Amino acid sequence: MGVRHLETYVCNEVHNGFVRVNIEAEIRKYARTRGPNPAPPVIVIDLMSLYRPVNLADLRGLLCGGRFNQVANLLENFFTKLVNLGARLVFFYDGPVQETKYDTWVKRQDEKYHKMLEIINAVDRGSDLGWIVNRLQHSIPNNTLYPNRQIATKYGELMVSVARECDQELAAYANQVGAIAIISNDTDFMIYKGFWQYWSAKDINFGTLDTMQYNRVELVRNLGLSFKQMRLLATLGGNDVIQYEEVRHFHSTLGHHRQKFPRLADFVREQPPPEKLSQDAAALSELLGRVFGRAAVNDDLKERFKASLDFYETEYQDQNTNVSNDPVIATLLKLENTFLYQMWINRPVNVTVYFLDMRRGEFGEQYPNLVIPIVLRQAGIALYHRQMLSDCSSRTIVIKMGHEDGHSFQTFQVEFPQHVMPPPLLDLLSEQSDIQASLEDVKLQLFSWIASDTLDYHRLKLVPERLRAPLLTLYCLVEKQILQLFEADVLLQVVHDVAFQTYNWQSVRYPHKLGKRPFRIAFLFQKIYNHFNKAATLLGFKEEPFLIFDGVLFHNRYEEWKKQGSCSMEQIERWRIYDGLIGARPQT
């Protein structure tokens, strides 16, 4: 999120503070000015920031449930262009939520849920898809199920931030390697010191490689500050550590809101430098008393204020947090997400809600009961050989338990498998072909067990690896009587067609309206499917790249089935492992 309102100030008030650039031209200019055989220009990319432009490329498809292959093609073409121009790409991605940021994270997740209800209500009212896209864009969250991380690993190095905030590690790394540019959406990058350019992720045209550049040097010159003083201005402006609401009253004493940042700069020039404030308790107390009022000054405020100042410090020796002397942790840090790492070191695991209606009577209400056992069984496999340790019997999940509840910390007992002994975690994750082959049967037994106690793993053995995670999802949802049998068939047919490219995605028409039930099914299916993909990672299955789904195709197929009362199952019949489950009756 960065510094509140700073982007607006730069775009509107700073001369040449926000200018259009072409990424290809900037890379070629770099090559021309570096003499013969220059080192490749390094572009450091905040992967989370790419979700927004990817979403904007097809908001209708996003609301249908996402078009994952099309997003993959979009990103792959973009990264390929940059690599072919000679750039070296380094991607940064958020690791576990920092302990000091959980309050902020929880608040944002709760806000996202209530915004998403606006979309769901519009679908229920029968609003046109185009109307929803045009009128309710502000309620559409980033689709963090899109495969940014998995695709990025093909084109550059992926760095997962663990020890510090992602933005801080990203800026420090860019300084250390002399990066040509950072691509992100966070105004914190206007505060960090460095000689790199700051390119806007949300303004990227993936075809032309045009985007907008924030002129950080011009901003600092406009305010009459040094980069070191900008740390104090950012803290007083309101950021993720010192909340905007805490400084709002102080801002009101500075005059008209359009003059807020120049007046803040005037105030900053009168204060001791940030490094003195971090060390001089009396100077810090004096400043906090002027800004927040003496009654508000306490140890918590002092520590948070110093933490905010420290957040913008990037002049530290690089300690590669993706490297560890512990072989298990070193392996886990190389994975594309930190889910297993968090379970291993006993950090809370985040379970988010994405377009799920958890109100009473909706099947999104059952989401916690569906997903918690999947997480706890994964923990049981990962921690099986450590279960006698006192800190391995339970794990904490940050989850929304019901419509009226906010996201909160919930601790549960880990469920260890009784019917089969899991191999050690490093063996499960081993890429050696002989180890993989020897463990195939036990891996499939464990994969099936995560989904259900009733599934014979031999049936899963006959299924192509890329279809296993979605099929386990369908088995789980049919067995729990969440899905009708025909709905599972429609989903399987869509997954099959996307996985094996047996349809022309460009010929599939977008629906005019979204049905209430298929809208909910598409997103619940994705959320559970995503957890089975994580289970596939735990078990060392390598052909589970990301979600295989096309929401536009799904809505079309769903309507076809309702009109015709049946559909061809020739391609999927042999893989319908959920057929025959109790309660799976076609809807009439």
N, C-alpha and C positions, 0 to 999 in steps of 0.2 A: 504494500500500500504506500509506503514511503511518507513523505512530508505532506501534510494536508494542504491542498490548494496551490502547492508550488508549481505544478504543471500549468495550471491556468495562468499564473503570474508570468511564467516564462513565455508562454505562447502569445500572451496579449500585451505584455508590458516591456519585455526585453527586446531591444532592436537586434534582429538576426539571431534571436534566441532559439528559433525553431525553424529550420530550413530544410528543403528537400535535397536529398542526395541519391545517387545511384551506386549501389554496392559494387557492381562490376567496375564502374569507373574508378571508385576509390581503391579497389584492389590493384587495378592496372596502374594507377598513379603511384601506389606504393612500390610496385616492381620497377617503375621507371626511375624513381628517385633513390633507389638503394644500390645502384651500380650493378656490376656483373655478379651473377650467382647469389642473389640475395636469399636470406632465410625466408621460408614461407611466411606470409602474413598470418598471424593468429587472430581468429575471431572467437571470442568467448560468448557463449549463448546461454541465457537463462531459459531452460527448457519449459518451465511453467509459463513463461510469458508468451510462448507460441500457441497456447491453447486458444487465446482470444482471436487472433487472425484466422486460425483454422476453423473456429466456430463460425466467424463472420462469413467465411467462404461459402457456407451452406447452412443457414439457420433453419430452413425448412427441413432439411435432412436431419439436422440435429434433433429437432422436436419429434421427428418420426422414430427416433431411437439411434440415430447416427448411421453414417455410411463409412464403415471402417476401412475398406479397401481404397475408397476414393481419397480419404484423408492420408492413408499411407502413401499413395501415389503422389499426392501434393507435396508432402514433406520430402519424400525421396528425390523428387525432381529438383526441389529447392536446394537440398544439401548437395546433390550431385553437381549442380551448377557452381556452387561455391568451391567444391573440391576441384572441379575441372579448371577453375580459374587459378588454382594453385594455393588456395587458402588451407590452413590447418584449423580444424574445428575442435573446440573443447567445450563440452556441454556440462553445465552444473544443474544439479537437481536437489531439492530439499530432502534432507534426511528426517529423522525423528523431530517432532516439535520440541523446541527448546523449553525447558521447564518453566522459564520465566514468561513464555509466550502462550501457555495453555489457556489462560483466561481469554486472551484475544482470539485464539483459534476457536475456542468453544463458542464465543459470542458470534463470530462470523458464520460458523456452521449453522447455528440457530437462525440467524438472519436469512441465510440462503434457503433454509427449509420453508420459511414463511413466504419468501418471495416466490419460490417454486409453486406454492399452493395457488398463487394467482394464475399461473399457467394452467394448472390442473383444473381449476374452477372454470377457466375459459373453455377448455376442452369439453367439460361437462355441460356447459351451456350451449354447445354446438357452434362455437365461433369458428369462422373460417381460419384455416392454417395461415394464410397470408395476413389476416388481421392480427392474429396473435404475434406473428413475427414483427410486424410493424409497430404495434402498440405496446407490446410487453417485452421488448428487448432487454430492458433493465432487469427483468426477473429471470433471465436465462443465465445460469451459472456456467463457469468453465466446465467443459466435459473432460474431466481428468481420467476417463476411461480410454480416451484416444491414445494411440500407441507411440507417443512422442519418444519415450525412453528407449523402447525396443528398436525403433528405427534409427535413433541417434547413434547407437552403438555400432552401426554398420559404417558410419562416416567420420567418426572421431572418437576422442576419449571422453568417457562419462565420469564425472566427479560427483559423488554424493556427499553433501555437507553433513557432517556428524558433530564435530567439536564446536563449530561456531555457526552463526547464521549464514545461510546460503549467499546472500548479497555480499556480506563481508568477505567470505572466502573467495567469491568470484572476483571482486574488485582487487583483492590482494594478489590473486593469481595473475590477473591481467597486468598489474604493475610489474610483477616479477618476470614475466616473459616478454614484456614490451608489446602487448597486443595492439593491433591496429584499431580494434573496436570491441565494444560490448553491445550485445543485442538484448534488450529487456524492456520492461514496462514500468519500472519502479523508480520514483523520483529520488530515492536514496542515492542513485548513481549520479545525480547532479551534485551531491555533497562530497563524495569520495574524491580524494586527490589522485591524479593520474594523467598521463598524456594520451590516452586512448580516446577515440570518438565514442559517443553514446548514441546508438541508433535505436529508433522506436520499433518495437516488435509489432505493436498493434497496427502500425501504418504500412507494414511490408506488403508490397505487391509481389506475390510469388512468381509471377510471369516475367515482369520487367525488371525485378530486383530494385525497384525504387522504394524508398522509405523516407522518414523524416529524421533529422539529426538535432539533438538538443545541444546547444552551444554552452557548455558548462563554464568555459573561460569568460564568455561574455556575461553570463549570469553573475559570476563572482565580481567582475569589474563593475557591472551595473550597481551592485550593492556596496561596493567599496570595501570589501572584506578580503581576507586571505582564505585559502582552503581550510586551514586549521580552524579559523573562526567560524566557518560554515557549519562545523559540528554543533556549536552552541546555537546557531540560528535554527538548524533543523530540529534540535531538541525543544527549543522554545516555540517552534512552529506547530508542534504536535505530530507525533509519529507513532510507531507501533509500541514504543516503550512508555513514553509520556503521552497519554491520550489527548486528543484534540479538546475534548470536553473539559479536561483539567486546566487548559490554558485559555479557554474561550474568554473568560472574564478579563484576563490580562490583556488579550488582544483588543477587547472593547475599549481599553484605556488608551490605545494607540491612535485612535481616530478612525477615519473611513476605511472599510475593509480593503479597498483598492490600494491603500497606502500601507497595508499591514507589513509586507516584507521590507520595504525601505525603512519603516519605523523600527521594525525588529532589528534591522542592520544597525541603525543608529544606537539602539540599546546595547547590542552586542559589542560595539566599539568601546563602550564605556566600561565593560566588564573585564575582569582578569582573563587571561588566555585559558582555554579549556583544560590544558594540562595542569595549571595551578588550581583550578576549581576541583579537579579530581584528587588533589593532594592536600589542599588547604581547607580544613573543615570549617573554619570561621568564615572564609570567603564564600564557600558554598552555601552555608546557612544564611548569610546576608543576602545572597542572590535569590535563594528560594523564598525567603521572607518577602522580598519585593514582588516576586512573580505570583506566588500562591497564597500569600498572607501568612503571618507568623504562626497562626493557630494550625495551619495545615502541614507545617514542617515536622516530619518525623523520620525515623531511620529508614522506613520503607521508601519514602519519597527520595531521600538522599541516595540510597543505593540504586534506585531506578534511574535517577537523573545521571549518576556517574556511569551506569551501564549504557545509557543512550549516548553519552559522549564517547565512551570506549567503542561503541558499535561502529563508529565511522573511522576508527583507527585501522589502517591497513599496513602499517610499516612494521610487520613482525616477520620473523623467519618462517618460511613455509614449512609446515609439518604436514606431510601428505596423510590425511586422515583415512585414505583408502588403503593404507598399509598398516599391518599390525604384526607383532611377533607371534601372536596366537594364531596358529594355522586355520582354526575354525573361523575366527573373526575376520581374518584376512580374506578367506573365501567368501564369507557372507557379504563383505563390503564390495565385492566385485559384482554382486547380483544387481539386477536392474531396479530393484526396490529394496527398501530396508525392513520389510515386514519380518523376515526371518531373523535378521540382526536384532531387531527390537525384542522379539520373543526370546532369543538366546540370552541377551544381557538383562532381561527382565525390565524393559521399558514399556510403558503403556502402548498398546496397539490401537490405532485409530480405525474405526469402522464408520464410514460416512454414509449419508443418505443422499440419493440422487434421483429426483423426480419420483419419489415414493410417497404415496398418500397413506399416512399412518392413522388416519381418522378411524373411528370405530366402524366396523363392518366392511372396511376395505382390506384387500389382502395384503397391502403394505403394512397393515397393523401387525402382521405375523413376521415381519422382516427380522426383528431381533432374535426370535425363537428359531428362525431358519439359519441365520448366519453364525450365531454364537457357537453352536456345536461344531460347525465346520472349522472355526478358528481354534477351538479347544482341542479338537482331534489332531489338527496340524501341530499344535504345541506338544501334544502327547508323543507324536512321532519324532519331532526334533529333539525333545528333552528326554526321550525314553532311557537313555543310558546315563542320565544325570538325575533320575527321579528320586534318588535317595537323598539328594542335597535339599536342604531346608527351603531354599528359594525357588525350587522347581516344581512344587506341587500346585501352584496357582499362578494365574496371569491376570493382568488388569487390561480391560478393554474400555476405550472411550467411545461411548455409543449413545444414541438416542433410543430410549426404551419404549417411548410411546408418544402419541401426538402432543399431549400436554406437557411432556417432559423435555427439558433441555438436554443437550449432550452432557454426559457425566461419566465419572470413573466408576466402573463396575468390576469387582474382582470375582473370579470363578475358579473352581477346581479344574485343573488340567485333566483331560481324559486320555489315559494311556491304553493302547491296544492290548487285548488279552489273547487274541486268537493267533497272532503271529508276532515274532520279535523283529522290530525294525533294525536295519543295519545302522552302524554309526553314521552320523550326519555327513562326514566327509566322504564316506563311501556312497551314500545316496547322491551326493552332488558331484561325484567323480566323473570326469569326461573320458576316462579310459574305457575303450570299447569292451575289453574283456570283463571289467568290473560291471559295466552296464548290462552286458549279456547275462552274467551270472545272477544278477539281482532282478531280472525282468519280472519273474513271477511274484516275488515278495513285494515289489513296487506296485504291481497291479492289485494285489490283495489290499495293500494299504490305501491305494487310491480309491478303490471301491468302498472300503470301510469308512472313509471320510464322508462319503455320500449317504451310506445306508448300511444297516446290519443284514439286509436281506438280499443284496445283489451278489450273484455268483460272478467272481472276477473272471472266470473263463469266457463269459460273454463279452466282457470288455476287451479281452485279448484279441478278438476277431475284428475289432473296430480300428480304422485308421487312426494313428496317433493324434492327428490334428482335430479329430472329432470327439476325442475322449472327454475333454473338459466340458464341452457343451452337452454331451450326452449324460454325463453325471449330473449336470445341472437339471436337465429334464427329468431324469429318474427321481431326483430328490423332490422336485416340485410336483410331479405326478403322484408320488407316494404320499406326500403330505396333503394331497387333494387341493393343491393350489391351482393347478392347470387341468383343464379338460384334456382328454386324450387327443382330440383333433387339434387343440392348440399346441400340444407338444409336437405333433406331426408337422404342423405348419412351420414351427420354429426350426425343426430339424431339416426340413426341406430348404429353408432359407440359408441355414448354416452350410448345408451341403453345396448349394449353388454358389455361395460366396467363396467357400473353401476351394472348390474345383473349377470356378469360373465358367459355369455352365449357362450363364445368362448374360444379356447385354444390359449393363446397368443404365446406359444412356436412354434406353427405350422404355424404362419403367417410369410411369407418370407419378408425380406427387399427388397424394390425396387432397381433395378440396377441404375435407374436414377429417378430424381424427376421432375414431371411436373411443368411447370411454374405457372399455375393457382392454382392447389391444394397446392403447397408449400406456396403461399401467403394466401390462404384461411385458412389453418391450423393455422397460427400464428395470423391472424386478428381475427378469431373466438376465440382463446384463450384470447387475450387481452380484447375483449369486455365481454366475459364470466367471466373473472376475476373481472370486475367491477360489474357485476350482483351478483357475489358471495359476494362482499363487501356490496351490497345492501341487500342481504339476512341476513348478519350479523347485519346491521342496524335495520332490521325488526324483529330480534330475532328468525329467522328460524335456527334450530339447526342441521338439517340434510344436510347442505350444507358444507361438510368438506373441499373440495378443488376441483380443476378442475378434471373432469372425462373425460379422453381422451386417445386415443392410436393412435399416428400419423402414425405408421406403418400400422395398420389396416385401417386407413382412406385412405392412398394412395392406398392400395390394393382394397378397396371397390370402390374408385373413378374410377380406371382403369376398374374394372368389369362392372360398370354402362356404361362407355363410349363404351365398347365392345359390351355389350348386349342391350343397349338402355333402360334398365329397371332393377328393382331389387325388391325383395320381400319386401312388406311393412306391412305384416301381424302383426308383433310385434309392430309396431309404429303407425299404421293408426289412432287409436283413440286419439293420442296425437299430431297430426299434426295441431296445432292451427294456423299456418301460412298459411295453405292451403286456397286458394281463394283470397289472397291479390293481389291487382292490380300490374301488372308488373311481377308477379311470373310465368314465362313461362318456361317450360322445354327447355333446350338447345338441338338443333338437330345437 
